[in-house]
Amino acid sequence: MLDSNQSLLPSSPDPHRPLEVLTLGANSESLDELDRLLTTLGVKTAARIEVVLRKINPATYVGSGKLEEVQQLLLSAKVDAVVLDFDLTPNQLKNVEKLLGRPTVDRPGVIIEIFSRHARTKEAKVQVELARLEYLLPRLAHYWSHFERQRGGLYNKGMGETQIEVDRRLVRKRMQVLSDRLKEIERERAVRRQGRREVLKVAIVGYTNAGKSTLLNALTHSGVLAEDKLFATLDASVRSLDPHSHPPVVAIDTVGFISNLPHSLVASFRSTLEELRDADLLLHVVDGSSEQAREQYEVTEQVMAELELQDKPRMVVLNKSDLIEGPAGRNRARVISPGAISVSAMKPDDVRRLRDRILEHFRKGLEVWEIVVPYAESRLEALIHAHAVVDITRHLEKGTFYRIRILESWAKKLELGRFRT
């Protein structure tokens, strides 16, 4: 039976060296990103070929002439596998691997493999396993021969076809179990969001490795995992932005985006991404030092549009300003998004300035109320200090006069109308 947990990439035949692959892609920028994805998996790119795609070959995606060039290169280059920087159909993937005689993986397979290895919490593991099975189900015939090739065995067609049907039933059954479990997780997350309904929320979004977790740590003085790796964070982390702010504001870190993010992953992570829909402000973080910063900004904006978040209030933050080099780099960063805030998460003054901008954004949305709270309502006074900005306090004969700025929803919840002057 096929092991759905087995790596989509083969193991290196030599335990003393990393797996070496040949990559095939449309341009150098996209291949550079694929190299970084593979590096995250501990894989070395030994050779790479750029492809000019005038039209897509229905059988192999890439034209036969280019695949012949790859075949010739494979005769001399010592590579263990081939990685295509495209989203191939199951048949295309199977045909290319058969033609090249090497284990073959496409870009979505690489991304799913990274998600599989980086999932840490129970929720992330369920989400990733479901996405992985959704990816594998239509590709079982390919991965039977793919895994057999990794093990050096032969693919027994007759037995394989029978076993593939068994595997399909097992995969569908497992997917149903995971879907049910994910629905339960979504209900639990919805309850948690309900508990934060009256708290202002700023969600940090952006391209993978833009420095979102590092910025969250700096803004909230917390210790969320922050690594210089693609997709180091898969879980939505919630932290208080400033424990002394009134009303309370929390910051939420979310999974990073990337171009050609597999639809199965977006679907499986919808409960995590739901945090974005529930947010009051989106903080779109861009790696300002990247040569592909503009493209990465546009990919994230496109994904947010697909999630119907284009009308959400947002701030664009150009992170890693300390790594922007020379006039060319500064000019490139300047045109990414006019009006963006340039910061370095490593500089406390920049972080403090950004935190103040976020808090000021929320304070502008507060309503001014003048109320007199009877002295017997001491519990209400505590709630006012917790959820409002108190501008003026005066002690009168009937009670305490307050001029406050507060969210309309909290004013209704505390029934402040009965104390209004």
N, C-alpha and C positions, 0 to 999 in steps of 0.2 A: 504494500500500500504506500502511496505517496505521502511523505512527511511534510505537511504544510508549514511546519516551523523551520524547515531546513532553509538555510540562506539561499537567496535567489542568485547570489554570486558564488562561484566555486571556491574551494579552499586552495591555497597555494600548494603546489606539489612539493615545494621545499619549505619546511617549517622555519628555516633560518632567513627567509626573505619574504617580503610582502607579495600578495597577488599582483601580477602585472597584466595590464589590459591595453588593448588598442581601442581608441575612441574615434567615433565618426560623427561629425556634426556640421551644421550649416555655416557657422562662422567662428572666428577665434574667440569672440567674447562669450558666446554660449558654451564653447568647449572649455574655456577657462573656468566658468562656473561649474561645469560638469567635473572638471578636475578637482575643484574644492569639495564637491559632493562626495567624490570617490575618496579623497584624502580623509574625510570624516569617517569613512569606513575602513581606513587603513590600507587602501588600495593605491597602487602606483600606476600612473599613466606612462607606459613605455613608448607608445607611438600614437599619433593622432593624424586624422585625415579630414580635410574640409570638403564638403560636398555642395556643389551648386545645383539646387533642385529646381529645374524648369517645370517638371511635372512629376507627380508621385506615381511610382510603379505599383499597380494594384497588388502584385504578387509579393514584392520584396521592399516596397516603399522607396528604397534607393535603386537607381538604375543599374542594369547589369554591367555596364562598363566600369562603374565605380567599384562594384563588388569584385570584379576581376582584378582591379588594382589592389583591393584589400587582400585577395587571395595570394597575389604575388608577394605582397609585403609580409604576409603570415609565413611564407616559406623561409624568410630570412630572419624576421623578428621573433624573438622568444617571448611570446605573450601567451597568457593562460586563458584569456577570454576576450570577447568583443563587446563593447558598450556603445549603443547608438543613442545619440542625443535627440531622439524623436519618440513620439508616442505611436507604437506599432500595433496593428491588429494582431490577434492570436495567430492567424495564418501567416502573416508577414514575418512575425518573430520566428515561427517554426521553420519557414522556408529559408530565411537568412542563416539560421544556425545550421541547417542541413547543408547548405551550400558552402559555408565557410569551415565547417568541421570543428568549430570551437563553441563552448558555452556562450550564449548571447543573451544580453539583457538590454531593455530599453530604458529611457529616462524615468518613466513612472515606476518601474521596478526598482531602480536605484533609490528613489525618494522613499518608497514604501519600506525598503530595507533599512534606511536610516531611521525612519519613524519606529520600526520594530525594535531596533537596538536601543533607542533613546527613551522608550516608554518606561516610566518608573512607577507611576501610581496605578491602582487597580482600574480607574476610569480610563486612563490613557491606554493601558494594555488591551482593554475591551475594544476601544475605538479602533486601535491599530490592527488588532487581529481581524476584526470585521472587514476593514478596508483591504487587508491583505487577502482574505478569502474571496472578496468580491473581485479582486484583481486576478486571483489564481483560477477561479471557477471556469471562465471561458478559455483559459490557457492550459488546462490540465494535460491535454495531449502533448503540447510543447514541453511542459515541465517534466513529464514522465521521461521523455528522451533526454531532456536537459540534465536531470539529476542522474540518469543512467550514464550519460557522458562524463559527468563529474566523477562517478565511481569507477569508470572504465569498463562498465558492463555493456551488454547488448540489449537492444529494445526488442522484446518479444511481442510482435504485433498482435497475434491472436489473444494471448493472455492479457496483454496490455489493454486491449479494447474492452475486455470483460471487466478488468480491474478499474479502468477509468470510470465506467458506469457506477461501480460500487463507490469509488471516491467521490463522484459527483453527488451521490445521495448523502454520503457522510458530510461533505462540505456544506450542502444545503441545510442539513439538519443542524450542524454546528452554527451556521449563520443565523438560523432561527433562534437558537439558544442565546447567541450574542445580541441579536436584535432585541429580544425580550429583556435581557439584562441591561442593555443600553437605555431602553425606555424607562426602566426603574431608576437608573442613574440620572436620567434627564428629569424625572419627577423630583428626585432628591435635590438636584441642582436648582430646580425651579423654586423649591421651598427655601433654599438658602438665598436665592435672589429676592424672594418675597421679604425675607428678613432684612434685606439691605435696601428695601424699596424707598425708604425715606432718607437714605444716606446718598449724598452726591457721589457719582462714580466717574472716574476718568480712566478710559481703557487705552492701554499702550499697544499700538499696532504698527506693523511695518514689515519690510522684507526680512527674511531670515538673516541673522548675524549683523543686524543694524545696530546692536547694542541696547536692545530694549530691556533685558534683564539687568544689565549693569546700570542703566539709567533708573530703573525701578528701585534697585538697591540704594542708589545715591539719594533719590528723592524721598525714600521712606526709611532710610537707615536700617534696612533689613538685609537678610542673607539668602535671597533667592539664587539658585544655581545660575551662574553666569560663566560660560566658557566661550572661547574663540573657536566655535564650531557651528556648522549649519544645523539648525533644528535642535539646539541644546535644550530648549524649553518646549514642552508639549502640553503642559498643564496651565490652566488659568490660575495665577497666584494673586491673592487679594491682600493688600496691605494698607494701613492707614497712612495717608499722605502727610498729615501733620496732626498729632494728637491734641494740639492746642487750638486747632481751627474750629470756628463756629460759623455755619453748621459743619458737621463732620464730613470729610472727603476721603474716599478710598481710591487707591490706584490699583488697576488690574492689568497684569501682564498676560499676553496671549501668544498662541502659537504663531510663528513667523510664516509669511507667505513666500512664494517663489513662482517663477514663470512655469507654466504647464503643470501646476499642482494637480495631481490626479483627482478626478471628480469623486472617486470613492472615499478619498481622505477628507475632502470638504464635507461630504455627506455624513461620514462617521463622526466628524468633529463638530457637528452642528450644535451640540449642547454646549461645547466650549465656546464656539463662536457666537452663541446666543448672548454671551456676556457683552459683546459689542453692541448688539441691538438694544440692550438694557442700559447702556452707558449714557451719561449726560454730556460727556465730552470725549472725543477721540483725539489722542495724542499720536499723530502719525510721525514715527521716527524714521529718518533716512540716514544712511551712512554717507555723510557729506564728503568723505575722503575717497569714495569709490568712483572709478571712472565710469561705471554703469549706474551712477546714482539716479540720473533722470529716468532711465528705463525701469529701475527698481521702484521708484516712486510711482510710475505709471502702472506697473503691474499691481501694486498694492491698491491703488485707487480703483483699478478695474475689478479686482476681487471684492472690494467694498461695495462697488456698484452692483455686482452680481448678488451680494447679500442685502441689497436695498438699503445701504447705509449712506448713500451719497448726500442726503439732506441733514445728516447729523452734524452738529457743531464740531469743529475740529481745529487743532493747531498743528502746524507742520514744524517739526524740530529737526534741524540738520545736526546730527550727532557727530562725534569724532572730529570736531573742528581743529583739534590740536594735531591731527594727522594730515590736514589739507596742506599740500606743498605748492609753493610758487604761485605766481600770478595766474597761470593757466588753471590751476586747481581752484583758486578762489573765484575766478570768473565762471568756471563750470558750476561751482556750488551756488553761485549767486542766481543762476537762471533756473535752478531746479524747481523752486516754488517761491515766487515773489512774496515777501513779507514773512518768510520762514524765520524761526528763531535759531540762531547758531549757538551751539553749546558743545562742551566736552563733559561727558559724565565723570571724568577724572578731576574736574576743577570745581571745588566747592562753591565758588562765587557764581559760576555758571548755573549750577544746580539750584542754588538759592534763588537766583533771578528767575529761573523757569518755574520753580515752585510758587513764587510770588505771583507770576503771571497766571498760573492755573487758578490759584485761590482768588485772585482779582476777577477772573472771568466769572466765577460762581457768585462772588459778592455783588456783581452788577445785576444779577437776576433776583436779588432779594427784595421783598416788599418792606416798606417802612410802616411800623405799627406803633401807636401810642396807647398804652394800657395802664390801668391801675389794678394791681393784684392785691387782694386782701391779705393781711398778715397771717391769716389762718391757712392760706394756700401755699405753705412752704414747699411742698412737693412740686407744685407748678413752677415756682421760682427756680428750683434746681433744673427742671427741664428746659426752661427758657435760657438759662446760662449754658446748657449743653448744646442747644440746637439753634441758637440765634446769636447775632452780633449785638451786644448791648452797647448803645451809644451814650445814653443818659440814664442815671438812676437818681430818684429823689424820694425821700421818705415823707409821706403825707399822713394826715390824721386817719384816713380811711384805709391806707395801705401804701404799697410802694409803686411809685410812678416809673414806668419804663418807656424809653424810646428805643425800639429794637428794629433790626433788619432780619427777616426770617422768610423761609420758603412758604409759599401759599399753602402747600400741602401740610406742612407742619403746623401752621397757624390754625388750619381747620381741625387737625388731629388734636391739638391742645385746647380747642374750643375758645380761642382767644377773643372771638367776637363779643362774648358776653362781658368782657372786661375793657372793651375799647372805649376811649374817651371821646 
